[in-house]
Amino acid sequence: MEEAEQATDTTTLEDQFQWTKTKTTKSHVQHYGDLSIAKLPLSQFLGKRKSATPVTRSNSRTAVDNKDVPLAMAKGEDLENLVKGRQFLDTHFAAYVNSVEHLVNGDVLNTRSELNNRECYHKFVDTFHDQCMNIAQNSYVLGKLQTFVNICEQSSPAGAEAALTQLADIYHAYQIVKANGIPDENIIVFHYDDIANNKENKYPGKVFNNPDHKDVYHGVPKDYTGDDVTPQNFLKALLGDKDLESSGKKVLNSGPNDNVFVFFDDHGGVDLVAFPKTYLYGENLTSTLKEMHTQKKYNKLVFYIEACEAGSMFEKLLPTDINIYATTASSPNESSYAWYDDTELGTYLGDEYSIHWMEEAEQATDTTTLEDQFQWTKTKTTLSHVQHYGDLSIA
């Protein structure tokens, strides 16, 4: 604009481009499209000036990345909060990248791949915007989007099948309790149900959870699928919500003499576990569990969670006096890991913690205790630290 204020009727777009390119030292000014148009006079697009005005302004501050303007301008408490927010985001991005590093080739945090797979990238951005934070209102997060570009460009198509691991674990767990005599009317299954009949599935209608390729999908109820798989429905189902039940959905109709087992498997982060389109905080989960205790919805309740940072869902949140025993795939500050890398299918078939507790459950006798299973799973799970919380006497 300062060049335009000095331009004459004969100044061309190319003149302005070269002048601006020379003066702009913190980034690389570019031009695209039909470059022959740059030979035309600037006045044909911006209008003619009556006279040129000399410009002698100088920059009194060091140039700052646009994404860092809020940080440069902040002071005092605002600055402290802004820095903490950025540290929080840095931590979560690093944890996320750590959880998917087995799916990509290269350093996705510190490199800059060229964007070619726009469809993949747009899915990442839209999902992050919808599920994590409004990227239009946080300039710092815009600088993190390159990570999504790198993931899309450095991962194989099989990486998109990563969701298979969580669903396969859930289906396997269903087959175990079903085989042990628990009737379907006493089982509630939440699953997005987008894997078995996915066009990328080499074995349509089947889902495998171990290298033997034994199908674990057959017979799995479709109590909650697709858009019905939400934190709200999950918590309402645990509480036996009558409105939800009247809409035709299965809910937990248990009482003070019933033992309840809950297995949750998905992605996670510090103090949250993911659902297909949103997430659930640890405080909201434990609040519901406390309410279940108040309403006498169970005698004893056992809760297993497979997710990164799963321990953060219960640590300092789950009381020890409400008859609940919980185990998690990981501590509050570490990832959990995918397991059984199937080279034929080009994906992982399950998760380490889940695979181990379920394979132990398939061998368990009537005298095997929860403590036995915990210690066995803890020993077998070597990439993360299996934890337990709540009333340990239940084990």
N, C-alpha and C positions, 0 to 999 in steps of 0.2 A: 504493500500500500504506500509506503514512503517513496518507493520508486515511481509509483503511478502519479504521486503528487508532483513529481518533477518532470514527468514525461512530456514530450512534444508530440505534435501530430504525426511525426515520422517514426516515433518509437514503436518497434514491433513487439509482438508477444515473445519472440525469441530474445530480443534485447532485455526484456523484463525477466525472462527466465534465467538468462545467464547472470544478470546483476543479482537477482535473488539467490541464485545458487552459490555465488561467490560470497555473499554477505552471511548466508546461513551456515554457521560453522558447527552446530551441535547435532545436525542431522543431514541427510543426503537428499536434497530436493530432486524430484524425479519428474519426467514427463512421459505421457503415453498417448496412444491413438494416432491420428493423422498429423505427423510432425510438420507437414508442409503448411498447415494453417498458421504455425508460429511466425511465418513470414509476413502475415497481415498486420496492419497498424493496430496498436492497442486501442486507438480511438474508435474503431469500428465496434468494439464490445463494451467499453467503459465510457464512451462519449468523449467529446473534445473539451479540453481545458482552455479557458481564456488566457491563462498565463501560468507558467511553471513557478512553483514556490520552493526555494532552496530549503533543504531539511538538514539540520545540524544536531539532531538529538543524539544522546549517548545512553547506553544501558548502565544504570547505576547499581544493578544487582547482578550477581552471577547467574547465568542461565540455569534453569531448573527443568528437569523432565516434567512434562505436563502431569504425569501420574503422581509426581511428588510435590505438586503445588500445595495441597492441603497440609503436608508435613512441613514444608518450608514456611508457611504462614502461621502455623499453630504455635501457641505459647502455653506455658504453665500446665494446668490439669488437662486441657484439650490436647496438648502435645503428648503427655503421658498416656492418655487413653488411646490416641491414634497409634502410638508406637506399640502398645499392648495388642491392639487389634491386628496390626500387621504381623506381629510375632505369632499370634494365634493362627492367622491364615497361613503363614509360612510353615508352622508345625503341622497343620492339617494337610497341606499339599505334600509335604515330605512324607507323612504317614501314608497318604493315599498312594503316592508313587511307589513307596516301599511295598505296599500290598499288591501292586500289579507289575512289579519289576520282572516277574517270571514270564510275563506276556509280551515284553518289549525287548528290543535289541538296542542298547545304548543308554546314554545318560539323558533322560527326558526332562530333567530339571534344569540343566545348564547348557543345553545346546539349542540351536535354532534351525529346525528342519523347514524346508519349503513346503507350503500348504498345497497339496494336490487333492487329497481326499476330503473334499468339502462336506460331503454328506455325513461322514463320520464326525468331523469337527463340529458341525452344526448341532449334532445330537448331544455332544459333550457340553457345548456352550448352553444350549437350551435347557438341558437337564440341570446343569449347575445353577443357572439363573432361576429356574423354577423351584429347585429343591434346596439350594444353599443360600444364595443371596442375590439381590438385585445388582447385576453388574453395572448397570447404568448409573447407579448411585454410589459406586465405590471405585474410584479411579485406580486404586492400587491393585485391585483384583484383575483389572484389565491386563496388567503386566504378567499375570499368571496364565493367561489363556494360551500362551505359547506352549505350555506344558501339554495342553490338549492336542495342539498341532503335532507335537513330537510323538505323542502316544499313537495318534492316528497314522502317522507316517512310518513309525518304527515297529509297529506290531503287525503280526500276520492276521489274515482274516479269521483264523481260529481264535485269536484273542477275544473277538466279539462273543465267543461262546462261553466266556468265563462264568456267566450266570448259571451255566449247567451245574457247576459244583454245588451251589447252595440248594438248588431244587433236587438234585440227586440225593443229597443228604436227607432232606425232608421225606422223600419217597421211601428211602431205605428205613428210616425210623418208623414210618407207618407200617411197613411190612413186618418189622420186628414185633411191635405191640399187637398187630393183628394176628401174627403167628402164635403169640403167647396167650391168645384167647380173649383179648379185649375186643368186644363187638363194635361195629361201626357206629352204633348209636351212642357210644361212649367216647368216640374219637372225633375231633374237629380239626380239619386240615385247611390251612391257608397256603395257597401257592398260586403264583402268577399264571402258571400253566402255558408257557410260551416255548417250551423246549421239545416236548415229545413229538409234536407234529410240525415243528419248525422246518422250513425248506432246507436249512443247513444240516439237519440231523441225518446222518447216513443210515440210521436205522429207524425209519418213521414209526411213531407210536411206542417207542421204547426209550428208556433212560437207564443208564448204567452208573453204578457207584463204585465198582471195583474192576480190575482187569479181567475177571472171569466173564464179563459182559452178561451178567444175570440181570434181567429186566426188573426194575423196582417200581415202574410206573403203573403196571397193570392193577386195576382194582382200586386205585387211590381215589377217595371221594373228592368231589368238587364243591366242597362246602363254601369256600370263599376263593374266587379266582379273579384274575384281571383287576379291574378298578375297584373291586370289593376288598382287595387286600390293602387295608389302611390301618394305621395305628388306632384310629377311633373304633373301627369294627373289632379289632383285636382286643382292646381293653373292654369294650362292651360285652364281647363274647365271654370273657373271663368273669365278668360280673353277672352274667345271666340276664342281660338286658331284655326286658319283656317286649319293648317296642321292636327291637331287632328280631326277636323270635317271632313276633306276630307278622313280620314282613316275609317270613318263610326261611329265615336263616337259623342255623343251629347255634345254640349257645350252651354254656356250661350250667346245667341244672344239677349241681352237686350240693351236698349238705355236710353237716358236722362229722359224719361218719365215713366220708369218702376221702380217699387219697388221690391226689391230682398230680399228673406229670406234664410239664410244659417243655417243649424243645423249640428253640428259636434259632434259625440259621439264615444269615444274610451278611451284608457288609456292615461295618461299624466304624465309629470314630470315638473320640473322647466324649463320654457321657451321652452317647446316642447309638442307636442301631437303625439301619436303613430299612425302609419299605420301598416298593417299586417307584413311588412318586413322591415320597416324603420321608419323615424319620420320626423316631420316638426317643424322648429324653429319659434318662435313668430315673429322675425324680417322678416323672409321670407314671412310669412302670411301677415303681415301688409304692407310690401313693395308691395305685389300684390294688396291689397285693395287700396292703394294709387294710383297705376297704373290704377286700374279700375275707380277711381274717375277722373283721368286725361283724360282717354279715354271716359268719360261720359257714363259709362256702367250702370248707375242707377240714379234714382231720390233720393230714400232713400234706405239704406241697413241695415238689421237687422241680427245680427249674434249671435247664441246661441252655447255655448260649454259645453258639459258634459265631464269632465276629472278631474283627480287629478291635483292640482296646476294650474287649468285652467286660473285663473286670471292673471298669469304671461305671458300669450299669448298677453295680451292687456295693462297691466299696464306699463306706461311710454313709450308705443309704439304706441298706437292708437291715432291719432290726434282727436281733438274735432271739427274740422272744415271741415270734408269731408263727412258729411251727413251719418255717420254710427253710429248705436247704437248697443252695444253688452252687453250680460249678460253671466255670467259664473256660473258653479255649485259650484265653490270653490274660495277662495282667492288665492293669488300667492304662499302661503306656507302651504297649507293643502290639505288633501285628499278629494275626493268626495266618496259617499258610495252607495253600491248596496242596492236594495230595493225589497220588496215582496219576502220573503224567502218561496219558495214553497216546502213543505215537500214531496209531492207526486213525484215531479220531481227531488227533491234533488238538487235544484239550486235556485239562485236568478233570478227573471224575469225582472228586470229593475234596473234603478238607481234613487236615491231619487229626485234629481233636475229635471231630465227629466220626471219622472212619474208625478210630481206635475205640471209642466208647461203644460204638455199635457192634464192631466185631467182637468185643469182649462180651457184650450183652447176648450175642448169639451163642456164646459158649457157656454162659452163666448157668449155675444150678440154682435150686430153690434156696440154698444157704448162702449164695453170693450176696454180699452186702453192698450198699452204696459206697462205703469206704473202700471195699475191695476194688470196685470198679474205678473209683477216683484214683487210687494209688496205681493201678495198672495203666490207666489212661495217662496219668501224669508221667509215668516212667517211659511210656512209648512215645509220647509227644515231645519231640526234641527241639523243635524250632520255635516254640513259645512255651510259656510257663503256665500250666493249667492251675487254676485257682478254685477255692471253695469259700462260700460265705454263708452267713445266717446261722441257723441252729445246727451246729456240727454234730450234735448228739443223734440227729436223725440218720446220719450216715452209718 
